[in-house]
Amino acid sequence: MNEDAFWQLIEDCRPTEPDPDAELLAATLTERLVQSPLSLVIGFAEQLSWALYRLDRKEYGHGLGGDAFLYTRAAVVAAGRTEFDSVLQHPSAFTSYAIAPIWAEPLLYTPDQAYKRITEEEWDRDTRYSYESFSNTEGWAD
């Protein structure tokens, strides 16, 4: 899955009603991924990790704890590509997610849930980029 396909899938699955914690988005994404080849689930996990990794920078996470920072970055991804790109261009746009706080933790488990439903096995996911907070050492360098 390339980056454009990832963002199109997010957009296609975003609900029209308010979904502050991305629970509806995560459920819809999971259902869509379950109907797809396993390679798409793996590709989704890679793209999700890459997006979260790109937001793992001190200008966004200053003052936030690990889980809060991760779930807030997930909320930016759940908001779609336009918002994600805006936050990358203007780090101050991240503040509104951190102050509220807006968390989208369910998005993180979407590929794992789809994988388990397809294979009936737990997934020991190992993506190229870690989405865990503070793992982007370049983003936290002085």
N, C-alpha and C positions, 0 to 999 in steps of 0.2 A: 504494500500500500504506500503510495507516495503522499507527500504532504497535502497536495490539492484534494486527493480522495479522502484523506482523513478529515479535513475541514468541511468537505461537502457532506460527509456522513454525520458529523456533529450538527451541521445546519439542518439537514434533512430530519434529524431525530429530535431537535429542540421543540419542546411543547409551546403551544401558543399561550397557555395560561401561565401565571407566575409559578416558578419552580426554584425558589431561592437556594435550596440545598442540592439541586440537580438530581433529585430522586426519580422524577419522571424521565428526564433525559437518560439517566443510567439504565433504567428499565427498558426504555425503547431501544437504546443502543445494544443492550444485551440481546434482546429479541432479534434485532437485525443481524447481529454477528452470529447468533446461533444458526441462522438460515444461510450462512456463508461458509465458504471453504475455511478450514483451519488456518491456512496461510493468511487470510484476511484478519483473523483474530490476532495472530502474531504481529502482523504489520500494524494493526491498530495499537497494540501495546507498545511497539517501537516508537510510533509517532507521538503517542501520548507522553511517553517518557521523555522524548526529545523536546516537546513543547514545555513540559514542566521543568526540565533541566535549564532551558533557556531563560526561564523566569527566576531561577535560583541564583539570585544576585543580591549583593548587600544593599543596593539602592532600593530594592523591594522589601527585603526581609529584616531590615534593621528594626530591632525591638520586638520581633515576633519569635515565639517559641517554635520548635521543630514541627509539631503536628499542625499548629495554627497556620504556620507559614505554608506548609504543604497543601492544606485544605483550601486556603485562600488562593494559592496559585491554581489549584484545580477549578476554582470558581471563575477565574479569568478564562481558562480554556473552555469551560462550559458556556461562557457568554458568546463564544464564536470567534471566528478568525478576525473580523473587523476590530472587535474589542481587544483581542490578543495583540494584534499588530499595533493598535493605538497605545497599549500599555508598554510594549517594547520601545516605541518611539518616544513616549512621554511617561517616564516612571512615576510621575506624580499622579497619574491616572490609577495607579495601583492602590493609592491611599483609600479610596472609597470602598474597596473590597476589604481592606484591613480594619477600617474603623467600624464597620457595620456589626460584627464581621460577617462576611458572606463566605460560607464554606460549601464545598462541593465534594465531600469525601466519597460519596457513592460512585462518582465517576472513576475513581482509582481502581475499583474492584470489577469494573465492567469486563475487561478482557479475561480476567480469571474466572468469572462466573460463566462466561460464554465457553471458554475452554473446557471447564468441568462438565457443562451440559453436553458438549459435543463428544468428548472423549470418555466421560464418566471417571475421570482421574483428576486429582489435584495438580495444579501447574506450579512447578518450581521456576517461576518466571525469572529470566536473567536477560534483561534488555541491554543494549549497547550503552545507554546512558541511564544513570540512576536518577530517579525522581525524588529520592529522599532529600530532605532539606539540608542545605550546606554541603552537598556533594560536588557542586560545581566549583572546584577550587579556584578556577580562573575568575569566576564571578564574585568571589569573596576576597581576592587578592587586593592588597593595598596599593 
